[in-house]
Each structure stands twice: as C-alpha cells, then as structure tokens.
Amino acid sequence: MGRRGGAPWALEVAVLLLTSACFAGVCGDEFSVLRSPQSVVFRDGSWPIPGERIPDVAALSMGFSVEDDLSWPGLAVGDLFHRPRATVLVTVKGVDKLALPVKGISYPIENAVPFSLDSVANAIHTLFSEETPVVLQLAPSEERVYMVGKANSVFEDLSVTLRQLRNRLFQDNSILSSLPLNSLSRNNEVDLLFLSELQVLHDIASLLSRHKHLAKDHSPDLYSLELAGLEEVGKRYGEDSQQFKDASQILVDSLQKFADEMFNLYSGNAVVEVVAVKAFNSPLMRKTRSILQSSESKKENPYNLAYPYNYNYSVIFNIILWMMIGLALAVIVISYNLWNMDPGYDSIIYRMTNQKIRMD
C-alpha cells in the first residue's frame, strides 16, 4: 500500500517540477515599471507579457495606436487627454530579475524575443516632425546610437564609442569618484565596460538637465537604452561570484537614481521601464525587401485578389464619406435657395438698380 500511494505522489511532484522549470524557461525574464504618472495606469498583477508586444505597451502608454489589439490586462486605459511626455525603456541583458524597489510593478515576460522601439520612434518623428521631440536609442557596448530631433544637439557631448566611454570614466567628474566599486576593479576591461554604461545613464540625465525646456514642450520624447555590461561581468566572473552580486546591486541603485532623475526632469510626467532578460530566444531579424521579392509576390496572388486593409482604412473612409455628404448637402441647399430667390427682393443687385431707376 505504501508503494502504491507513493507513486502518484512522486509523479505529481515530478510534474510540478517540470512545469515550474518550463515556466521559468519561458517566463523567467521580467518587465518592470519603476515610475509612471497618474495618467498611465499599470495594474498590479502577475500577468505575463509577450516579449514581442513590449513596443506596443510603450506605444499605447504614450497615446499612439498599434496595428494589433493588445489584450494584456496589465495596462489600463488611463487618461486619454493627458499622456506622458517621455518614455524611458532600459533593457538589461544577462539577468532575468533585478532586486528593484517595492514601489515598482513587475510582470513576467513570456517568450523573450529581441525587440526594438523603431515603430514608436517613427511615429514620433512623423507626427511631431515640426516640433522638438527628443528620440535617443543607444547600446553603448555595441556602439549603436540613433538620434532624432533635438537629441542631436542635447546629447552632442555624449560618449557613444568604447574609446570615448573609457576616457570619460577617468575624467574628474565621472562616477568613479563617488561610486563604491566594492569587488569591481578599475583595471579590468569587463568592469570598465559595465561602469561606462552607468556613466552613460548619469550623463544622459545631466545633459538633459541643461535643456529643461525640452522636457516641458508638447512633443513626446523617447529613450531606449540597452545595457550588456552585467552580462559580460557574469561571463567573466560567474553569476555566483561576489563581483556579479556587487555589480547587480550597483546597477539597481543606478537605475533607480536614473529613473528618479528622469521622472523629476519631466515634472512627474514620464514612464520609466526596465526589461531584465537573461538571454533572448532568437536573434533580431530586420525585414528587408528586394526587387526579386516583389516579382515573386506577384506569382503568389494568381487570382488578383485585393490587398488586406490596414487599421487606417476606416478612418480615411469616414473622413471622405462625411466630407462628400456635407458637400452634397451644401450644393443642394444653395441650389434650392438660388432657384427660389426673388430677384426684386432677395438680390441686392436688382434692389440697387430699382432705386437708381426711380431716382432718374
């Protein structure tokens, strides 16, 4: 009897462990909201967010529309007439969870695939091209930078190459003079790469504080940063090392300080988010088109079917429809009044003519 009763119990434990391991492998990464205004409502819960929909969350929180509806319950509707003036998204690679403060809200990430905020940046550039938006996308470890609008003038002195980052660390006003390094070393290239990314966070807030008027205009701003220094520290020393633990704590403190500074610069009207991902599931593949692809696409549609409509079709259709109806009604009303007009009483031309004839 004991063996028969123990077999189902052992099977349940094995299934539970297997399920937990699978869930940790799929939903082990984390999406956190450090600061957000009252107009953007993030609900407290453990709903997993698909990794490919993170750009849609950023777009919806800024008041932009997306092509596919987002059925994630973590983001509520909020105030439609007061949208945030800035969105800051920091991606930390090499760790699936950070010991962030309790006041933030965190959600597990399901299927952490590489993503980019190019669609949000293009929407800002298209809708606010005549104003002063600040769009900054930066990956210091890869020397990848993208600036739009006033970001070119605001962050003109920002270090973006590895050589510039190293030289910036050894200047007088760098973070090395005030940051407790603990087990990290100034003579190790991996440690310097990690510290240089923290220096970038400090410099972004410092340079933006010199142009506070840009944080008070009506055009939204976007900051997308990708930090890979902690991942290199884990590869160099191991995730159980004291160096990795110290680096994780220093990064958490720096992120919280950076979030508070950006939130205060925008007078409490900014969303600061952090994505902690251990490793992306697949490489980021950017879609490209060629002349051969256009010739092949013609063969895939032998029946000459119409192309599918996008989400702008209904808007354009209603604008054209009601404009044509309004013009048609205006023409009918004007034509009716002209047809039934009495020239002797309704027309000022005939009225002035009659008076002149009488005077003569």
Disulfide bonds with the S-S distance in Angstrom:
none
